[in-house]
Amino acid sequence: MSTTHTFRVEGMHCGSCALLIDDALDDLPGVRHTWTTKGCTVVALDLHHHSPTDVVDTIDSTRLSRLSNDVT
């Protein structure tokens, strides 16, 4: 089952920051799609493989500050 989660992300200054997040999330099994723009990351996630917490941990590992996770 795939669900969509939206994460507000603070600390992105350019398109390279968005690519860094997308590249990191693409390495997580179960991530179906990512779309990152300045301040926001949308992830289609298969919950059988990972949880939104795993996505938060991955975003945090990029050294950008995550503000919130709003499930949509």
Secondary structure, DSSP 8 states (H G I E B T S, - for coil): -EEEEEEEEE---SHHHHHHHHHHHHTSTTEEEEEEETTEEEEEEETTT--HHHHHHHHHHTT-EEEEEEE-
